[in-house]
Amino acid sequence: MALLLATIRTPWRFRTKGHLWAYSGLAVVTYSSADYTLVDGRPVRRRRAPMTRGLNRNHNRVLKDVFKGAATAATGREVHP
């Protein structure tokens, strides 16, 4: 937790949690090329949803390591009620 707070320093600069996820490299990236096709000479928007391409590459490496380490540690332990 200390490394997370030291790295972020100013958490209020993120308006939403989506901005924080993008900064930490955990935002899902979708790309779309060919949004329109020509039907009878007129452009028509395709109905297919954009494809998911993975996580964003522009990120803070320390934050991504903190979140990935926490997720790995959480999945590797047994939970006792």
N, CA, C and O atoms as CSV, one atom per row, in Angstrom:
chain,resi,resn,atom,element,x,y,z
A,1,MET,N,N,0.820,-1.186,0.000
A,1,MET,CA,C,0.000,0.000,0.000
A,1,MET,C,C,0.874,1.265,0.000
A,1,MET,O,O,0.538,2.260,-0.641
A,2,ALA,N,N,1.971,1.212,0.710
A,2,ALA,CA,C,2.846,2.380,0.778
A,2,ALA,C,C,3.439,2.701,-0.586
A,2,ALA,O,O,3.540,3.872,-0.953
A,3,LEU,N,N,3.833,1.683,-1.344
A,3,LEU,CA,C,4.389,1.912,-2.674
A,3,LEU,C,C,3.332,2.490,-3.602
A,3,LEU,O,O,3.634,3.335,-4.445
A,4,LEU,N,N,2.101,2.038,-3.451
A,4,LEU,CA,C,1.005,2.549,-4.262
A,4,LEU,C,C,0.781,4.035,-3.986
A,4,LEU,O,O,0.665,4.826,-4.923
A,5,LEU,N,N,0.720,4.415,-2.738
A,5,LEU,CA,C,0.516,5.820,-2.377
A,5,LEU,C,C,1.713,6.686,-2.761
A,5,LEU,O,O,1.542,7.827,-3.191
A,6,ALA,N,N,2.905,6.155,-2.609
A,6,ALA,CA,C,4.100,6.920,-2.972
A,6,ALA,C,C,4.185,7.140,-4.473
A,6,ALA,O,O,4.687,8.172,-4.920
A,7,THR,N,N,3.710,6.199,-5.241
A,7,THR,CA,C,3.774,6.319,-6.693
A,7,THR,C,C,2.701,7.258,-7.230
A,7,THR,O,O,2.973,8.063,-8.121
A,8,ILE,N,N,1.495,7.164,-6.702
A,8,ILE,CA,C,0.405,8.015,-7.184
A,8,ILE,C,C,0.579,9.458,-6.712
A,8,ILE,O,O,0.355,10.386,-7.489
A,9,ARG,N,N,0.965,9.662,-5.477
A,9,ARG,CA,C,1.201,10.962,-4.842
A,9,ARG,C,C,-0.043,11.828,-4.766
A,9,ARG,O,O,-0.386,12.304,-3.683
A,10,THR,N,N,-0.716,12.045,-5.857
A,10,THR,CA,C,-1.899,12.911,-5.873
A,10,THR,C,C,-3.088,12.164,-6.479
A,10,THR,O,O,-3.371,12.327,-7.666
A,11,PRO,N,N,-3.791,11.347,-5.687
A,11,PRO,CA,C,-4.884,10.549,-6.252
A,11,PRO,C,C,-6.074,11.372,-6.720
A,11,PRO,O,O,-6.875,10.876,-7.513
A,12,TRP,N,N,-6.221,12.606,-6.260
A,12,TRP,CA,C,-7.374,13.418,-6.649
A,12,TRP,C,C,-7.280,13.918,-8.084
A,12,TRP,O,O,-8.247,14.477,-8.603
A,13,ARG,N,N,-6.135,13.728,-8.734
A,13,ARG,CA,C,-6.027,14.175,-10.129
A,13,ARG,C,C,-6.769,13.252,-11.086
A,13,ARG,O,O,-6.981,13.617,-12.242
A,14,PHE,N,N,-7.170,12.061,-10.633
A,14,PHE,CA,C,-7.926,11.134,-11.471
A,14,PHE,C,C,-9.413,11.350,-11.207
A,14,PHE,O,O,-9.892,11.088,-10.103
A,15,ARG,N,N,-10.145,11.827,-12.210
A,15,ARG,CA,C,-11.568,12.098,-12.032
A,15,ARG,C,C,-12.367,10.830,-11.814
A,15,ARG,O,O,-13.317,10.823,-11.031
A,16,THR,N,N,-11.994,9.748,-12.499
A,16,THR,CA,C,-12.709,8.487,-12.372
A,16,THR,C,C,-11.702,7.361,-12.204
A,16,THR,O,O,-10.505,7.540,-12.429
A,17,LYS,N,N,-12.203,6.202,-11.807
A,17,LYS,CA,C,-11.309,5.060,-11.658
A,17,LYS,C,C,-10.782,4.589,-13.014
A,17,LYS,O,O,-9.725,3.963,-13.091
A,18,GLY,N,N,-11.523,4.894,-14.081
A,18,GLY,CA,C,-11.040,4.542,-15.417
A,18,GLY,C,C,-9.747,5.252,-15.768
A,18,GLY,O,O,-8.870,4.672,-16.408
A,19,HIS,N,N,-9.625,6.507,-15.351
A,19,HIS,CA,C,-8.387,7.242,-15.589
A,19,HIS,C,C,-7.224,6.630,-14.810
A,19,HIS,O,O,-6.099,6.561,-15.306
A,20,LEU,N,N,-7.508,6.188,-13.591
A,20,LEU,CA,C,-6.467,5.542,-12.786
A,20,LEU,C,C,-6.045,4.228,-13.423
A,20,LEU,O,O,-4.853,3.919,-13.462
A,21,TRP,N,N,-6.992,3.451,-13.920
A,21,TRP,CA,C,-6.647,2.175,-14.562
A,21,TRP,C,C,-5.805,2.419,-15.814
A,21,TRP,O,O,-4.860,1.676,-16.078
A,22,ALA,N,N,-6.136,3.437,-16.571
A,22,ALA,CA,C,-5.344,3.742,-17.767
A,22,ALA,C,C,-3.929,4.170,-17.397
A,22,ALA,O,O,-2.966,3.765,-18.049
A,23,TYR,N,N,-3.800,4.981,-16.359
A,23,TYR,CA,C,-2.478,5.432,-15.912
A,23,TYR,C,C,-1.634,4.268,-15.414
A,23,TYR,O,O,-0.415,4.259,-15.585
A,24,SER,N,N,-2.282,3.287,-14.799
A,24,SER,CA,C,-1.541,2.150,-14.267
A,24,SER,C,C,-1.354,1.032,-15.300
A,24,SER,O,O,-0.745,0.009,-14.989
A,25,GLY,N,N,-1.860,1.207,-16.506
A,25,GLY,CA,C,-1.640,0.229,-17.564
A,25,GLY,C,C,-2.625,-0.910,-17.580
A,25,GLY,O,O,-2.363,-1.933,-18.212
A,26,LEU,N,N,-3.751,-0.772,-16.908
A,26,LEU,CA,C,-4.729,-1.850,-16.840
A,26,LEU,C,C,-6.011,-1.535,-17.606
A,26,LEU,O,O,-7.020,-2.213,-17.414
A,27,ALA,N,N,-5.992,-0.528,-18.464
A,27,ALA,CA,C,-7.156,-0.180,-19.264
A,27,ALA,C,C,-7.187,-1.057,-20.509
A,27,ALA,O,O,-6.151,-1.298,-21.129
A,28,VAL,N,N,-8.365,-1.531,-20.872
A,28,VAL,CA,C,-8.518,-2.366,-22.056
A,28,VAL,C,C,-8.560,-1.464,-23.280
A,28,VAL,O,O,-9.258,-0.450,-23.293
A,29,VAL,N,N,-7.811,-1.840,-24.306
A,29,VAL,CA,C,-7.705,-1.048,-25.523
A,29,VAL,C,C,-8.473,-1.739,-26.632
A,29,VAL,O,O,-8.331,-2.944,-26.841
A,30,THR,N,N,-9.286,-0.973,-27.342
A,30,THR,CA,C,-9.984,-1.500,-28.511
A,30,THR,C,C,-9.607,-0.646,-29.707
A,30,THR,O,O,-9.471,0.573,-29.600
A,31,TYR,N,N,-9.441,-1.294,-30.834
A,31,TYR,CA,C,-9.129,-0.598,-32.070
A,31,TYR,C,C,-10.180,-0.945,-33.098
A,31,TYR,O,O,-10.709,-2.056,-33.113
A,32,SER,N,N,-10.474,-0.006,-33.940
A,32,SER,CA,C,-11.438,-0.252,-34.992
A,32,SER,C,C,-10.962,0.459,-36.253
A,32,SER,O,O,-10.740,1.670,-36.258
A,33,SER,N,N,-10.812,-0.307,-37.302
A,33,SER,CA,C,-10.505,0.296,-38.605
A,33,SER,C,C,-11.607,-0.192,-39.529
A,33,SER,O,O,-12.038,-1.322,-39.301
A,34,ALA,N,N,-12.066,0.417,-40.424
A,34,ALA,CA,C,-13.172,-0.011,-41.284
A,34,ALA,C,C,-14.488,0.005,-40.519
A,34,ALA,O,O,-15.188,-1.005,-40.451
A,35,ASP,N,N,-14.819,1.156,-39.946
A,35,ASP,CA,C,-16.105,1.302,-39.276
A,35,ASP,C,C,-17.256,1.384,-40.273
A,35,ASP,O,O,-18.405,1.104,-39.931
A,36,TYR,N,N,-16.945,1.765,-41.491
A,36,TYR,CA,C,-17.977,1.928,-42.507
A,36,TYR,C,C,-17.670,1.053,-43.718
A,36,TYR,O,O,-16.507,0.813,-44.044
A,37,THR,N,N,-18.721,0.581,-44.378
A,37,THR,CA,C,-18.581,-0.140,-45.641
A,37,THR,C,C,-19.464,0.559,-46.670
A,37,THR,O,O,-20.388,1.293,-46.319
A,38,LEU,N,N,-19.170,0.326,-47.916
A,38,LEU,CA,C,-19.975,0.916,-48.982
A,38,LEU,C,C,-21.057,-0.064,-49.402
A,38,LEU,O,O,-20.769,-1.193,-49.796
A,39,VAL,N,N,-22.293,0.376,-49.314
A,39,VAL,CA,C,-23.442,-0.414,-49.754
A,39,VAL,C,C,-24.206,0.446,-50.752
A,39,VAL,O,O,-24.715,1.512,-50.406
A,40,ASP,N,N,-24.282,-0.019,-51.976
A,40,ASP,CA,C,-24.926,0.728,-53.062
A,40,ASP,C,C,-24.333,2.129,-53.212
A,40,ASP,O,O,-25.053,3.085,-53.501
A,41,GLY,N,N,-23.033,2.242,-53.017
A,41,GLY,CA,C,-22.346,3.510,-53.201
A,41,GLY,C,C,-22.452,4.473,-52.031
A,41,GLY,O,O,-21.950,5.594,-52.116
A,42,ARG,N,N,-23.096,4.064,-50.937
A,42,ARG,CA,C,-23.241,4.942,-49.774
A,42,ARG,C,C,-22.531,4.316,-48.574
A,42,ARG,O,O,-22.594,3.100,-48.392
A,43,PRO,N,N,-21.861,5.119,-47.759
A,43,PRO,CA,C,-21.208,4.562,-46.562
A,43,PRO,C,C,-22.250,4.175,-45.506
A,43,PRO,O,O,-23.142,4.956,-45.174
A,44,VAL,N,N,-22.114,2.954,-44.992
A,44,VAL,CA,C,-23.015,2.440,-43.957
A,44,VAL,C,C,-22.159,1.947,-42.806
A,44,VAL,O,O,-21.183,1.223,-42.999
A,45,ARG,N,N,-22.541,2.349,-41.616
A,45,ARG,CA,C,-21.776,1.940,-40.429
A,45,ARG,C,C,-21.942,0.442,-40.190
A,45,ARG,O,O,-23.051,-0.088,-40.258
A,46,ARG,N,N,-20.838,-0.227,-39.913
A,46,ARG,CA,C,-20.876,-1.667,-39.653
A,46,ARG,C,C,-21.447,-1.931,-38.273
A,46,ARG,O,O,-21.286,-1.106,-37.374
A,47,ARG,N,N,-22.104,-3.048,-38.089
A,47,ARG,CA,C,-22.711,-3.394,-36.817
A,47,ARG,C,C,-21.761,-4.117,-35.876
A,47,ARG,O,O,-22.048,-4.237,-34.685
A,48,ARG,N,N,-20.646,-4.597,-36.383
A,48,ARG,CA,C,-19.698,-5.347,-35.570
A,48,ARG,C,C,-19.035,-4.442,-34.530
A,48,ARG,O,O,-18.629,-3.322,-34.839
A,49,ALA,N,N,-18.933,-4.933,-33.312
A,49,ALA,CA,C,-18.299,-4.169,-32.242
A,49,ALA,C,C,-16.784,-4.145,-32.441
A,49,ALA,O,O,-16.228,-5.065,-33.042
A,50,PRO,N,N,-16.106,-3.099,-31.941
A,50,PRO,CA,C,-14.647,-3.064,-32.048
A,50,PRO,C,C,-14.006,-4.230,-31.302
A,50,PRO,O,O,-14.527,-4.686,-30.284
A,51,MET,N,N,-12.895,-4.700,-31.805
A,51,MET,CA,C,-12.232,-5.852,-31.207
A,51,MET,C,C,-11.309,-5.410,-30.073
A,51,MET,O,O,-10.666,-4.364,-30.156
A,52,THR,N,N,-11.251,-6.208,-29.026
A,52,THR,CA,C,-10.369,-5.939,-27.904
A,52,THR,C,C,-8.950,-6.324,-28.295
A,52,THR,O,O,-8.719,-7.401,-28.844
A,53,ARG,N,N,-8.000,-5.437,-28.007
A,53,ARG,CA,C,-6.614,-5.666,-28.403
A,53,ARG,C,C,-5.661,-5.828,-27.231
A,53,ARG,O,O,-4.456,-5.962,-27.442
A,54,GLY,N,N,-6.160,-5.821,-26.011
A,54,GLY,CA,C,-5.285,-6.022,-24.864
A,54,GLY,C,C,-5.243,-4.806,-23.961
A,54,GLY,O,O,-6.178,-4.005,-23.942
A,55,LEU,N,N,-4.161,-4.667,-23.215
A,55,LEU,CA,C,-3.993,-3.566,-22.283
A,55,LEU,C,C,-3.176,-2.451,-22.917
A,55,LEU,O,O,-2.383,-2.689,-23.827
A,56,ASN,N,N,-3.377,-1.228,-22.426
A,56,ASN,CA,C,-2.657,-0.103,-23.012
A,56,ASN,C,C,-1.161,-0.191,-22.701
A,56,ASN,O,O,-0.759,-0.746,-21.679
A,57,ARG,N,N,-0.356,0.357,-23.586
A,57,ARG,CA,C,1.103,0.286,-23.440
A,57,ARG,C,C,1.683,1.539,-22.808
A,57,ARG,O,O,2.821,1.518,-22.340
A,58,ASN,N,N,0.937,2.616,-22.784
A,58,ASN,CA,C,1.402,3.868,-22.203
A,58,ASN,C,C,0.981,3.881,-20.731
A,58,ASN,O,O,-0.156,4.235,-20.420
A,59,HIS,N,N,1.879,3.503,-19.829
A,59,HIS,CA,C,1.502,3.345,-18.432
A,59,HIS,C,C,2.683,3.584,-17.496
A,59,HIS,O,O,3.829,3.699,-17.930
A,60,ASN,N,N,2.378,3.655,-16.220
A,60,ASN,CA,C,3.376,3.774,-15.171
A,60,ASN,C,C,3.778,2.355,-14.768
A,60,ASN,O,O,2.947,1.612,-14.247
A,61,ARG,N,N,5.005,1.974,-14.991
A,61,ARG,CA,C,5.438,0.589,-14.770
A,61,ARG,C,C,5.378,0.169,-13.305
A,61,ARG,O,O,5.040,-0.976,-13.005
A,62,VAL,N,N,5.698,1.069,-12.402
A,62,VAL,CA,C,5.675,0.727,-10.968
A,62,VAL,C,C,4.253,0.420,-10.520
A,62,VAL,O,O,4.024,-0.552,-9.800
A,63,LEU,N,N,3.296,1.245,-10.944
A,63,LEU,CA,C,1.904,1.007,-10.564
A,63,LEU,C,C,1.388,-0.307,-11.130
A,63,LEU,O,O,0.681,-1.045,-10.444
A,64,LYS,N,N,1.736,-0.601,-12.370
A,64,LYS,CA,C,1.280,-1.855,-12.961
A,64,LYS,C,C,1.869,-3.036,-12.207
A,64,LYS,O,O,1.174,-4.026,-11.979
A,65,ASP,N,N,3.126,-2.954,-11.818
A,65,ASP,CA,C,3.740,-4.026,-11.034
A,65,ASP,C,C,3.057,-4.194,-9.677
A,65,ASP,O,O,2.889,-5.319,-9.206
A,66,VAL,N,N,2.664,-3.085,-9.045
A,66,VAL,CA,C,1.980,-3.162,-7.753
A,66,VAL,C,C,0.641,-3.872,-7.902
A,66,VAL,O,O,0.334,-4.781,-7.131
A,67,PHE,N,N,-0.160,-3.467,-8.887
A,67,PHE,CA,C,-1.476,-4.082,-9.073
A,67,PHE,C,C,-1.372,-5.544,-9.504
A,67,PHE,O,O,-2.137,-6.383,-9.030
A,68,LYS,N,N,-0.432,-5.854,-10.397
A,68,LYS,CA,C,-0.262,-7.238,-10.821
A,68,LYS,C,C,0.240,-8.110,-9.677
A,68,LYS,O,O,-0.182,-9.259,-9.541
A,69,GLY,N,N,1.138,-7.572,-8.854
A,69,GLY,CA,C,1.630,-8.319,-7.703
A,69,GLY,C,C,0.530,-8.593,-6.691
A,69,GLY,O,O,0.461,-9.680,-6.118
A,70,ALA,N,N,-0.335,-7.599,-6.473
A,70,ALA,CA,C,-1.452,-7.791,-5.543
A,70,ALA,C,C,-2.426,-8.831,-6.074
A,70,ALA,O,O,-2.931,-9.650,-5.307
A,71,ALA,N,N,-2.694,-8.813,-7.362
A,71,ALA,CA,C,-3.606,-9.798,-7.942
A,71,ALA,C,C,-3.004,-11.200,-7.891
A,71,ALA,O,O,-3.706,-12.173,-7.612
A,72,THR,N,N,-1.721,-11.299,-8.157
A,72,THR,CA,C,-1.056,-12.602,-8.111
A,72,THR,C,C,-1.040,-13.154,-6.686
A,72,THR,O,O,-1.289,-14.341,-6.476
A,73,ALA,N,N,-0.751,-12.305,-5.722
A,73,ALA,CA,C,-0.739,-12.728,-4.328
A,73,ALA,C,C,-2.127,-13.136,-3.847
A,73,ALA,O,O,-2.268,-14.073,-3.061
A,74,ALA,N,N,-3.141,-12.435,-4.317
A,74,ALA,CA,C,-4.517,-12.746,-3.895
A,74,ALA,C,C,-4.994,-14.068,-4.484
A,74,ALA,O,O,-5.767,-14.781,-3.844
A,75,THR,N,N,-4.552,-14.403,-5.678
A,75,THR,CA,C,-5.018,-15.653,-6.300
A,75,THR,C,C,-4.195,-16.852,-5.845
A,75,THR,O,O,-4.616,-17.992,-6.044
A,76,GLY,N,N,-3.040,-16.625,-5.243
A,76,GLY,CA,C,-2.184,-17.735,-4.865
A,76,GLY,C,C,-2.422,-18.253,-3.461
A,76,GLY,O,O,-1.812,-19.247,-3.069
A,77,ARG,N,N,-3.277,-17.622,-2.702
A,77,ARG,CA,C,-3.522,-18.025,-1.320
A,77,ARG,C,C,-4.904,-18.620,-1.141
A,77,ARG,O,O,-5.854,-18.236,-1.822
A,78,GLU,N,N,-5.004,-19.554,-0.224
A,78,GLU,CA,C,-6.315,-20.106,0.111
A,78,GLU,C,C,-7.001,-19.198,1.124
A,78,GLU,O,O,-6.353,-18.632,2.004
A,79,VAL,N,N,-8.301,-19.068,0.992
A,79,VAL,CA,C,-9.067,-18.240,1.907
A,79,VAL,C,C,-9.727,-19.140,2.934
A,79,VAL,O,O,-10.448,-20.073,2.579
A,80,HIS,N,N,-9.483,-18.862,4.206
A,80,HIS,CA,C,-10.089,-19.632,5.279
A,80,HIS,C,C,-11.174,-18.797,5.938
A,80,HIS,O,O,-10.894,-17.698,6.417
A,81,PRO,N,N,-12.416,-19.296,5.973
A,81,PRO,CA,C,-13.509,-18.520,6.576
A,81,PRO,C,C,-13.409,-18.411,8.074
A,81,PRO,O,O,-14.261,-17.787,8.706
